[in-house]
Amino acid sequence: MTDESTTTPRTDSDPGKEEEKTAVPGQSARPVAEQEIRKDEAAGPEEPVTTAEGTAPADGVEDEDDGPDVPADAAPARTGTGFGAGAAAVVSAAFGLCSLTGTSVGQMLHARKELIGQIEASSGGGGDQIEAYYSVPWHTAALLNGIFALLAILVGGLLLALHAQRAGTRSWVKSVALAGLVLGAVGLLVSLGMYFDLFASAPELPGPGS
């Protein structure tokens, strides 16, 4: 009697092992992703790139441009220049007006010269009474008005010469400076006419026979 043994064919691969070796789609890429995250954390955040023009912004951050770069001291300089030019223009116009209307200083000098002439005449001093009473005080006032007129011409003319071609100068500054220049020129002409008795001749005393 022979023993019959049933032989079971062996397979080189175990089904359980095959299941373990089978790669799951969701789990196969997980170790690789974890390695990449660890590498990024070890490297640290990206530092901005420094260029010749400055520091470049990080990725995803846009550099907001509010407009052209203006120097910080440009506006104060322009403001200071405009303030001084406006003040000079007003002074020029005031000088020109004083050369036409006269000032309290001119009136005081006129009265002083007139008083001196009266004192000389009453004390019996020699000299022409008309000259002492009228001409000397009149010429003194004309001389002072001419000085104011020259100042108005100098300040107004210099201001126009410096700021005529400047775009930053305001228009009213140029207008007031021009007004001061014109008033000074007119006042100078009037002062010259007063000093040389062009508008009216000096009064004369009647002669003995008249």
Beta strands, then each sheet from edge to edge (+ up, - down):
end
